[in-house]
Amino acid sequence: MLAFCLLLGFGLIIMAWRRTRKRQRGARVVAGAVAAAALWLLAFPPLRPRPAARAEAILLTDGYQPDTLQQLLQRLGANTPLWYHGSMPAPAQARPLASLLTLTEQRPALRRLHVVGYGLPSAELAALGNVAVQAHAPPEPLGFRTALWNQKIALGETFLVEGTVASPKSSQPAWVYLSAAGTVRDSVRLPAGAGAFQLRYPPKTAGLAIYKLQLRRAGQMLAAEPLPVEVTTTQLPAVLLLTATPAFEFKFLKNYLAEAQYPVALRTTVSRGLVQTDFVNQPTQELSRLMPALLSQYKVLVADAPTLGALSAAEAQAVQKAISAGRLGLLVLAEAAPLPRATPGRTAFAIVPRAIAQTVPQVLTWPNAPPEARAALPAQLRPAVGLRSLVTGPGQALVAASHRLGLGFVVVSVVPETFRWALQGRAPLYASFWNQLLTAAVPPAQPAAAWHTVSRWPRAAQPLTLHLAATLPESQPTVGSLTGPSVRLALRQDTRLSEWSTAQFWPAAPGWHRVRGPGRTLHSFFVYPDSAWQGPERQARQQAFRARALAMPAASAISQENVLEPWPAGWFFGLFLLAAGYLWLEEKL
């Protein structure tokens, strides 16, 4: 073959050189040599180094871009193994892959896997072993990028959801809506079509619910995501109100607590040795002396300064012990004067009279405080170590603070006459202020068994780790959907802390699930469908890829195994046709 090509090449060159017509002689010489060389290369094409197909593979996942796949095939070679692992039907050129374990078993020499698309769940990456993974993620699509909300709140609290919207290709305004029970409860406008948002809604009923978060632009639905939430009814703490004189402040506070279904009792000193009592949502009893038996029936004691000053030594000691033991919280409504000596935790609170006129309303601030919060401030508290700010006035002046005393808390407020807010019809302001103080005064709850899911976004057919904070129970807890059968959880005690245990559960379908046990403990959690909350899921997958890359620092330095692959014969056949066609055409002209 070599001799034939050499003879053909020399023959074409000599014929071109000896021809009588000298025009285009040089071009014919070159064309003859090229034709002979192309014929040789067509029979024996040169070899080029390409990545070994057995060492690298491509895995397509949901959201892959065909352009990215084409570029990879051009770089790695057309014979690179191509697989598909996702929820949609596999493309024509890819083989379906049900499990990553199958990939590692069928291709033990695989050293690098190119993942194209949105990626793999973090739980599945472990099945790849020591195989290096290189991600090829598509651009971020339109939708909700992140969202945070409390999936378990108490009835009376405000449901709050906040997050960000991604919209890379458009700057038109968009609206984010929060829907509950089929009705839009709150909305916010995003002028640029993307950015941060915050929505809120106070639930009206208790139970399991699925709110909806919607993204719209020009009336068109762009994205919709579920917001599962469990609204619980907690046992309200019993409150004991003590006042030295009849006062509107205590009367309005008693009425507010009664309407909110708090068990509340009011003791008002009318004159020396004469008291008046009032009970709501609880049976009547003797309130003349603050003894341990009486204090054990209440969680919060609200008293004014004169009442604390009139306590006997035995009563003051009983209050002090109840607070230190974590059975009682104390809320003191102070005046512009030092606290009485009998006040528990008195040394932590120093009351300083304010110099400005007491009748001028001042702006008050606390978390989620209404903007119209104003009140006259005759005094303020001196900041000190151990004080936690609850309500502040102008210039961050401390007007309500809490201090830990043993296992309980003492709260002192110098904000007077808050009943005027109720008289003015500003009930939300009045409720927000007193909820802030009462919540800080309630003693901490006793430790109880608590469950939580390790994954923020549980998915069907994906392993879910359940964490239990409690002593290892004797009987196994059960878990299952609300409408399906339950299975027992095999708990594994944590070696670091004996009060921690974990168990794995594979949800079969999306929806609400419930863990029962130990004892009467119940915990509900929601399993999301694959189509929900893809934005946070994509971010979690990318973080898992980055974490894997950090855990395997040598992954990016894997030696490239190459094989010699012949150049495509079509290139040389086309070159031969071009040269031969030129010789023929030039001869005819």
Number of C-alpha atoms within 10 A of each C-alpha: 10 13 8 12 17 15 13 18 21 16 16 20 19 13 14 22 15 10 10 9 9 10 10 10 17 13 14 23 20 15 24 26 20 19 26 24 19 24 23 18 18 20 13 14 17 13 12 11 12 16 17 19 18 18 19 23 22 22 26 28 21 17 16 19 17 12 9 14 20 13 11 17 17 10 12 18 16 12 11 19 20 20 20 23 21 18 10 10 10 17 12 8 10 15 15 17 17 12 11 17 14 12 17 17 11 9 14 11 13 20 21 21 18 19 23 25 23 26 30 25 17 18 12 13 18 13 15 19 10 15 20 21 22 18 18 18 18 14 12 15 14 18 21 26 22 17 19 13 16 13 19 17 20 17 18 16 14 14 19 16 18 13 15 16 22 18 19 13 10 12 12 13 14 22 20 24 20 24 19 17 11 9 11 15 15 15 18 15 16 19 12 12 22 24 14 15 18 16 18 15 16 14 19 10 12 15 13 17 18 18 19 18 22 20 25 17 16 10 9 9 11 15 17 18 19 16 22 21 22 20 21 16 13 10 10 12 18 19 24 23 21 23 23 20 16 14 12 13 15 24 15 17 21 23 14 18 21 16 11 12 15 19 20 24 25 22 22 20 18 13 11 7 7 9 15 13 16 14 16 17 14 11 9 11 11 9 18 14 12 17 16 15 9 15 20 11 14 19 22 26 23 22 22 21 21 17 19 21 15 13 18 13 9 13 17 19 18 18 23 21 19 21 27 20 13 19 23 27 30 30 23 23 21 22 22 17 14 14 24 16 13 20 20 22 19 15 9 18 22 14 21 16 16 14 9 11 10 14 10 12 12 14 16 24 21 16 10 10 15 16 10 12 19 18 20 20 28 21 24 24 24 15 17 11 7 13 19 16 18 20 23 19 21 12 7 11 19 23 25 25 25 23 22 19 19 14 16 23 25 29 26 28 23 25 23 17 14 20 18 15 18 16 11 8 10 15 14 12 20 21 16 16 22 15 14 17 19 19 13 22 27 25 24 16 8 7 8 10 18 15 20 16 18 12 11 14 17 21 24 16 15 16 15 21 16 18 19 23 17 16 15 18 13 8 13 15 20 17 22 20 21 13 9 11 9 16 14 15 19 15 19 14 16 14 9 7 10 12 14 18 21 19 16 15 17 14 20 14 15 16 18 18 19 16 23 18 20 19 11 7 13 16 17 21 21 23 22 21 17 14 9 15 21 19 19 16 22 19 16 18 19 19 13 18 20 15 12 18 16 11 10 14 11 11 18 12 8 11 9 13 14 14 14 12 15 13 16 12 15 10 13 21 16 13 19 23 14 15 20 18 14 17 19 11 9 13 9 7 5
